[in-house]
Amino acid sequence: MDPDIRNRTTKRSFSFYLLCSMIILILCIVGFLTVNDYLYTKDNFERESRLLQVQTEQNIRGALFYKDATSTLFDNILNDKMENGLRSLVQEYERAGHDPDLMNLTAIRDKLGPDYDIYVIDDAGVIIKTTYAPELGMDFKTIPSFYQYLTRIRGQEGFFPDRIVREIGSAGKYRKYAYMPTPDHRYILELGLQGKNLIMITPDADEQSTIAQITAVNPYIENFRVFNAVGRKTDDNTVPREPALTYVREAIRSRSSIEVPDPENARITRYLFVDLYNQHYGSDTSRIVEITYSTRMIDQALARLVLFHIIVAVFAILLGCMLALFISRWVTRPIQEIVSDADSIAHGNLDHHIRPMDNSDFAVLGTSINTMVDSLNSASRKMKDDAIFQKEMITQLPVGIFIKTAMDGRYVFWNNACAELYRLPAKDVLGKTDRELFPEDLIATIEKEDRQIFLNRSEIKNKIISNKYLGDRIIHMIIVPIFDSGGIPLYILGISKDVSHENINLKMDLLFSITRQDILENLAVIMSHLERAQLKNTHDDMQNFFNKTIDSIESIRNQIAYMRALQELGLVSPKWQLVRQAFNDAVRLLPDNNLVIRAEVGDLEIFSDPLLPRVFFTLLENSLRNGGKKVSSISLSLRKEDCTLFIVYEDDGYGIPAPEKEKVFSTGYEGGSWHGLYLVREILGFTRITIRENGIFGGGVRFEIEVPADRFRSPRN
């Protein structure tokens, strides 16, 4: 290669990377300065705002504590008057023979003065008699803390003064209250004072003006409101609207301050709880101050700072780009031509070639690329032919096969069997995700399964889907993740097969097996009764055996009718079933008996196979068969441990010996008279419900049916 050409090529490459480095350096410097200045300024603003907020709230607390202390002093001045009035009221209660209905409250009020009102409160916390009609019938149970105070003082002796507070209902007037329990502790006598006696104090006006002066010095405060301990505004005694009412009640309940951010409107609302409660008084004079802080000033200042740095950055970047463009254009033209041709090839145009170059180095590079493209073109055609063959083969398979990407879950393959199985044609599925195809209630389950398969590497499930043409179907599905050579997940492969008919056949075999065994046993009983009836001489003895025969025939008829009902209902899919109803259905299939059978299961529902009543019938029938005359009662109850529910079936018969407790559930068990328990375990196992026997031999059987957390519920919930 000519030395001059090599030198020019080296200079071009160095110039290009040098100019790129200059642009990157400018970007890094401007970005660092912008971010650092922004964070520093933001931290200063927030620290200043926080300090001012703390100072403001401390001042508000101090002002309210001071106001409460002065109000308490004024309250105490009126206590002597209130005590004398209550003692006159106690004398009237004694005169009336401890009967509030006979008390002349009007006369007592006339004696005390028109500013007084009298109340009689019973042990239920209700005002049953008063001279102030608007509050007759008021129930103080609606104010739990005050009702507890009334209950406590009713059992004591003496005079109990209260604070000057606003009445809860009617006009919201200010009153001074005091209380005295009756000598027999059946009632509480209450005295309320209003009018000129209270003209010296205007607490709400003082609160509003004082807090307004304090908040005026904080530029971040937009407005404030003050609420009392029952959630009403102190200025007009009204209840605030939602959501403020909820936050106020939560602050009262927790007796602590609450902060509610509102970033959309650049606000922070603080519900400042000022605890002024005094246990010696019934009324709670605590205050909740709603303070709305605005962060808009900080946001605007930060926005101006960011705008300034953006302008500086734009000018710096433009200057660097112009310099880089000017220097690099004349040195990069051959490379750009190669890049343009290579880009065209990269976008799938394999018939395109690199144009001829004057520079020998680039000419060699172009020839090499053209040779590689020709090889790729040949290999691509072969791969397309192979892919078409494989796709057509998979498309025609009788089992459903789908493939979706691991990154975003979009379906890239959906064969004919899938379209038939799920009633979704490929044109409506390809390119879409599960969220675009299936209901919301299935999305969480599908996404959870997709996450699990990358941990377990495979997943085999039996699913139940609803097909409007074929009804509920049981699908046997295998889901497998597909990884690349580096272990990165690429696709999720699913293989589905409709096994509904196999499932139905299995359940029908189980049902026929159980029913056949029961009918044979009842026929054996019928034959025994008929043979014994032939040996009897009296009509009554023969009729007794005939009646027993009729009971067995009725049992056979009930079992056949139950089997027919299950066939009509359908045996494909498990469903939510009331345990009480399934148990009662099983009891009705039993022949007449003298057993005491009770089910204490409430409204519990479990997700189980439609053959659930048959499970209970098998347990009941085994109790009758093996308990003999000893069994007299059968019970069904519930027990819960953590998130697992246990349905407990018990009788007072003989029970099962310890060595046979697990054998009775075996398919080939022939060691005793316990029949059908293998089928019981199989039926319950369809929905992951298990059963075991853990009773004490000689004390009766005790079967525990263990139901997982997601397989039981209460209709009320």
N, C-alpha and C positions, 0 to 999 in steps of 0.2 A: 504494500500500500504506500502511496506517495506520502512523505512526511508532512507536507503542507496540509493535505486533506485530513490526516490524522490529527494534526494540531487544531484545525478548525472544528473538527467534530468534538474534540475534548473541550475546547472553549465554549461551544454551544451548550453542552451538557452542564458545565460548571456555571455558566451564566444563568441558565434556566433555574437550577436548584438554588443558586444564590439569591435570585430575585424572589423565588418562592419563600426562602427563609426570611427575607426582609419583610414580606407581607405577614408571615406568621408571627414574627417578632413584634411588629406593630400591633397586631391583634392581641397578643398576650399582654403587652404593656398596658394598652388601653383598657383591656378587660380587667386586669388586676387592679388598676387605679380606680376604675368605676366600682367594682365590687367592694373594695376595701373602704372607699369613701362612703358608699351607700350603707354598709353595715355599721360603720362607726357613727354616722349621723343618726341612723335609725336607733341604735342603742342609746345614744344621748337623749333623743326625743322620748323614748319609752321610759327611761329611768326618771327623767324630769316629770313626765306625766304620772308615773307611779308614785313618786314622792309627794306630788301635789294631791293625788287622790287619797293617800294615807293621811296626810295632814287634814284634808277637808273632812274626812269621815271621823277622825279623832275629834275635831272641833264640833261636829254635829253631835257625837256621843256626849261630849262634855256639856254642851248646851242643853241637851235633853235631860241629862242627869241633874243639872242645876235647876231646871224648870220643875222637875219632879220633886226635888227636895223642898222648894218653896211651896209647891202645891200641898205637900204633906203637912207642912206647918199650918197652912190655912185649914186643912181638913181637921186637924186636932182641935182647933178652936171650937168647932161645931159639935164635938163629941159629947160634951155635957148636955147640950140641948137634946141631942138625939137619944141619949141614955134615959133622960127624964121622960121623954115622950114614949119610949118603949116600955118603961115601967108602968106608965098609965095604961098602956095597951095590955100588959100582962094582968093588971088588976081587972080590966074588962073581960079578959079571957076567963079569969077565975069566977067572976060574977055570972058569966054565961054558962057555967057548969062544964067548962072545957069543950063547948060545942061552938065552932066558928060560925055556924049559921045563926046562932042567937046573939052574936056580938053586934053591938051598935057602933059600926066603924064610923058612920057619919057624925055621930055625937062626939066621938073621940077626936075626929079631924076638926070639928068646929071649935073644940076646946084648945087644940094645939095651934090652929091657924090655917088659913087657906093654902099656904105654901107647902103643906105637908100632905103626903099620900101614904096610905096604909095598905100593906099586903100581907096575906096569910098563905104560907107555902107548906104543902103537905109533904109526907115522907117520899113521895114519888118525884119531888122537884117541880110540882105544878102549882101555879098561883090559883087557889080555889076561891079566894075572896079578896076584893080590893076596892078602894075608893077611886081608882084610876082605871076606868073601863077598858081603854085600849090594850092593857096588858093582862086582862083577865084570861086565864087558861094558858098562859105562857108556860112552856115546858123547858126547864133549865137542863134537861138531859141533852139538849142540842149543844150545850156548852159543857163538855165533860169535866174540864178542870174546875169550873164554878160549881157544878153539881157535886163533885167530890168535896169541895169546901163546905157546901151546905150540909152534906151528910155528916161530915166530921163535927161541925159545931152543934148540930142538932142533939148529939149525945153529950154535950158539955153544958156547963152553967156559966151565966154571965152575959156581958155586953160585948158585942163584936162589931166595931165600926168598920166602915168601908171607905173607899176613896170617892172623890167627886169625878164621876164618869158620865158618859153620854148613854142615855137609854138605848137599848138595841132596836126596838121597833118604833112605831108611830112617828112622831116629829123629831126624834133624836135630841131631846132636851137634855141639858146638864142637870144632874141631880146628885145630892149627897145621900148615900145609903148607909143604913146600919141595921144590925140583926140581933135578935135575942130569942133563944129557944124557949118554948113553953115549959112550965115546970114538969109536965108529964112527958116531955121530949117527943111529942107526936107531931108538932108543927114548929115552924120557924116564923116569928113575927118580924116583918120588915117595915122599916120607916124610910120614906124618901122625902128629901127636902129640895125645893127649887125656888126660883124667884129672886127677890132682892137680897136674900141671904147669901147668894152666890155671885152677886154682881161684881165682887172684887176680883174674880178670876176669870180670865178669858184664855184658856190654855191653847186652843187651836190657833187663835190669832197670833199668840206669842210664838208658837212653834213655827208657823209659816213664815212670819217676818224674820225670826232669828235664823232659820235655815236659809232663807233667801239671801240674807246678808252674808252668810258663810259661803254659799255656793257662788255668789257674784264674783268672788276673787279668783275662781277657777275657770279659766277660759275654755276648758274642755267639757264643761257641764252644759247640756242643752236645757234640761228641765228636771224637776223633782216633784214627787208626791209623797204624802205622809199617810200611813194607814195605822189603825189601832189594832189591838190584839185579837179582834174578831174579824179582821179583814175589811173593815170599812174605812173610807177616806175620812180624815179628821176634819176637813173643811166643810163638807156637805153631808156626811154620814151616809154616802152611797157606796154600793158595791162596785168595784172596778170590773171592766170587761175582761174576757179572756184575750190573750193568755196570762195577763197580769194577775188575775185572780188565782190561777193555779200556782204561780211562783210565790205570791204572798202567803197562800195557805201552806205551802211547803216550808217557807221560812218560819212560820208560826209553829208548825208541827216539829221541825227539827231544832227550833230556837237557835238558828244560826243564819249567817248571811249567805246569799246565793248570787252567783254571777252568771249572766246570760249573754253570751256574745252574739252579735248580729253583724257578721262581716259583710253581708250584702249591702246593708245600709250604713256601713262604717260606724257602728255604735256598739257600746257595751253597757248593758243595764245591770246595775247592782241593787240588790234588795238588802239594804243594811238593817240587820236586826239589832235593836237597842233594848237590852233586857232590863226592864224596870220592875220586874215582878217582886212583890214582897209577900212572903208566906203568911204574914199576919193579917192580910186583907184578902177578901174574896175576889175583887176585881184585879185584872192584870192590866197595868198601864203601859206595858211595853209598846214600842213603836217600830214599825217597819218603814224605812225611808227608801223609796224607789228613786235612784239617781241614774239619769241617762247621760253617759259619757260619749262624746263624739271623738272618733279617731280621724276625722276628715282632715283636720289641720295638719296632722303628722303625714297622712297619705299625700296631701297636696304638696307639702314641702319636699317629701321624698320623690314625688313625681317630677317636680321641677329640677331636682338634682339629677335624676336619671336622664331627663330630656337634655340637660346641658352636656352630660358625658356622651350621650348618643350623638349629638351634633359634632362634638370634637372627634369622636371615633369615626364618624362617617367621613369627615374631611381628611383625617389621617389615612383611612383605608383607601379612599379615592385617589389620594396622591400616590400612595404606594402601588396601587393597581395600574395607574397610568404609566408610572415609571417601568414597572415590570412588563406591561404590554408593549411599550415602545422598544425595549431592549430585546425582548424574546421573539417578536414577530418575524424578523428577518432571518433568525437562526433556526426556527422550528418548522418552517414550511414543509420540508420533505417528511418530517415525522408526522405532521398533521395529515398529509396525504395517505401515508401508510395507515394511520389510525382510522381515517375515514373509510378506507377500503376494508380494513379489518372489522370495523363496526358493522358494515353492511353484511359481511360474512357471519359475524357473531349473531346477527338478527335472523339468521336462517337462510340467507341467500348463498348457498354453497356453490352455485354456478358462477359467482362473482370472483374475479382474480385481482391481485395487487397490480396496479398500473406500473409500467416500466419506469425506472429511475435513472437519472444521469449519473448519480453518485454510485460508484462501484459497490461500496459497502451496503447501501440500501438496496441495490439491485440483487445482491446475493441474498439478502434478507427476504426480499419480495419473492424470489424464486423458491426459497425454502418454505415460505408460508403457502405459496400456491401448491407445492407438492403435498404439504400436509392437508390442505383443504380437499384436494382430490381424493386422498386416502379416507378422510372423514366422510366425504360424500358417498363413497362406495360402502363404507361401514354403516352409514346412516340408512341407506336403502335396505341393507340386509336386516338391520334392527327393526325397521318399520314393518318389513314382511313378517319377521318373527313375532313382533308385537301384535299384529293383526291376527295371526294364527292363534296365539295364546288368548287374546281377548275374546275371539269368537268361541273358542273352546270353553272358557270360563262362563261366558254369557249363556251358553246352552246347558250348563250343568243343572240338575234337578234340585239342588240346594241353593238357598239364597247366599250370595257373596257380595259384600260391599267393602270398599276401601275409602278411608278418609285421612286427611293429613293430620299429623300429630301437632303441628304448630297452631293452626287455626280451626281445625275440625271440619273443614269443608270436604264434602264427598267428591271423590274423583272417579269412583267406579260403582255401578249399581246394576247387577245382572237381571235377567228376565224373571228368575225365580223370586228375587227380592221384590220386584214390582208386583208380582202376583200375590206374594205373601203379605206385604204391607199396604197393598193397593195404592202405591205411589209410583207412577211411571218415572223412568230414568230422566226424562227431560225436565221434570219438576224437582228432581233431587240434586243432580250434579251441579256443583258450584255453590251449594247452600250448606248451612250449618244446622245442627240439631235445633237451635233456637228458632230457626226459620221454618222448621218442618213439623215439630212436635209440640204438644201442649206444655204449658208452663209447669204443670205438676210432674212431668217426666224429666224436665231438663236437669234438675239437681241430681236425680238418680243416675242419668246417663253420664254427666260430668264426673260424678264420684266414681263410677265404674271405669271411665277412661283414665282417671288418675291411678286407680288401683292396679290396672294391668301393667303399668310401667314399673310397679314394685314387684308384682307377682309373676310377670312375664307371660302370663296367660290367665284366662278367666273363663269358667264354664258355668252357665246359668240356665235355669228354666224360667222363662218369662211368660206372662199372660198378656196378650194384646187383644183389643176389641176390633173385630172386623164386621162392618155393617152388613156384609153379604153372608159371612160364614159364622158370625157370632164370636164368642170368646174362644181364643185359640191359645194353646200352650206351645211355646217356641223353645226348642233346645238350641242354645247359642254358644259358640266358642269365639272368644275375642282374643286376638294375639297382637302384640306390638311388633313392629318391624323396625330394626335399627340399621344404621349404616355401618361401615367398617370401623368408624371411630366410636361406636356405641351411642350415637346421637339418634333419638327416635325420629323416624321419618313418617311412618304411616301406622294406622290402626286397621287391622284386617278382621272382619267379622264373617262368620259362617253360621247360617241359621237354617233350622229344619223344623217343620211343623210336626210335632209329636202328639197332637191332640188325640188322634184315634188310638195310639198306643196307651195313652194315659187313661182314656175312657175304658178300654178293654181291661187294663189292670184293675181299675176300681170296680168294674162290673164283676170281674173274677172274685175280688175280695168280697163284694156284696153277695154274690151267689154262694160263695163258700160259707159265709156266716149264716145266711138264710137257710141253706140246705141243711146245715147242722142243726139249727133250731127246729126246723120242721120235722126232721127225723126224730129228734128227742121228744117233741110233742106227740108224734105218731106213736112212739113207743109207750108214752104215758096213756094215750087213748086205748091202745091194745090191752095194756095191763088193766085199765079200769073196766073195759068191756068183758074181759075174761073173768075178773073177780065178780062182776055184776051177775054173770050167769050162775055163779055158785050161791047166790043169795036167794032166800025163799020169800022174804017179805018185800012188799012193794016199796016201802020207805027206804030200805037198804039199797035196793036196786036204783031208786031215784037218786039217792045220794051219789052213787058212782056215775050215773048219767050226767048229773050236774057238773061233776069234775071233768067229765069228757067234753061237755059243752064249753067249759072254760078253756081247755086246751085247743079245741077247734077255733074258738074266738081268737086265741093268741096267734094261731096260724093265719087266720084271715087278716088280722091287724098287720102282721109282718109282710104278707103279700101286698096289702094296700100301701104300706109304707114304702116298699120297694118300687111299686108302680109310681108313686108320687115323686120319688127321687129320679126315676127315669124321665118323667115329664119335666121336672125342674131343670135337669141337666147336671152332669157330674164333672164338667170341665174345670171350672175355676173355683178356688177357695173364695170365701166371702166373709164379711163381718156377721157374726151370729150371736144372738143373746144366749148366754150360757143357761139362764133359768128356763127359757123356752125349750132349748134342745134337751135339757134334763127332763122337763115335764113331758115332752113328746116321747122320750124313752120310757118313762114311768107308765104311760098309757098303753104301751105294748105289752106290759107284764100281765100275767093272769091274776085273778083275784087273790088277794093275800091280806094278812093282818099286820103288815109291817108299818111302822111309823117312819115315813120318808119325808125329809125336809131338806130344802136347798136355801142356804143363806149366802147368796151371791149377788144380791142387789140387781142393778141394771148393767152388769159387766158384759161387754162384748169381746169376743176373741176372733182373730182372723184364722179360719180353719176350713177344712174340707167340708163339703155338704154332708158327709157321712158322720158328722159329730154326734147327732142323736144316737146313731148306731153304736158309737163308742160307749156312751153312757148305758145303753141297753145291755151291751155285753157285760159291763161291770155289774149291773143290777142282777142280771140273770145268773152270773156266777155266784153272787152273794146268796141268792135263793137256793141254788143247787148245792153249794158247799156248806152253807151255814146251818141247814137243817132247821130243827126246832129251836136251836140256840139263838139264831139271829132274830132280833125283834125290831131293830131300828137301823136306818141308813141315813147318813148325812152327807151333804156337799157344802164345803165352806171354802174361804179364801185366806191366804196368808201371803204377805208381801215382804220381800227382802231386797233392799236397795232398789234396782230397776227391774227386778224379776218378780213375776206373780206365780204363786203356787195355788192350784185348784186341788183341794184335798177331798178325796172320797173315802169314807170310813163306814164299816159296819161292826156289829158286836158279835160276829160269829166266831169261827175257830181260827181263821187266819191261814197264813202260808208258812210252812217250816222254813227256817233260815237257808238251808242248802238249796231250796227250790225257788227262792225269791226272784232270781234272774232267769232260771230255766223256764219258768212259765211263759216267758216272752219269746221262747225259741220256736222256730217253725216246726220242728219235729218233736215237740214235747208231748209225751204220752204217759208221764208218770203219775197223773192224778186226774181230777175232774175239772180242772181249770181250763176252759176252752176259749179260743178266739183272742187271747191276749196278744199273740204275735200280730194279728191283723189290726188290733187296736193301736199298737205301737207304729205300724206302717201308716195307718190313716193319719195319725197325729203328726208323723214325721214329714208329711207332704208340706207342712208350713213351719218346719223347724221346732215343733212342740215335742217334748219328751215326756215319758212316763216311767215311774219306778214304784216298787212296793217296799215300804219300810215299816210295816206294822210289826207288832210283837205276837208271836205265835201263841194262840190261846186267848188273845184279847181282841181278835177281829182283824180284818184286813185294813190297810191304810195305803191307798194309792195317791202319790203326789204327781200331778200333771204340771210340769214346769213350762211357763209361757214366757218367751223373750219380751223385751221392753216394747218392741215395735209390733207386737202381735196381740195387744189388748188395749182396750180403751173404755171410757164411760161416755154414754151419749150426752150427758150433761156438759162434758168438756169438749 
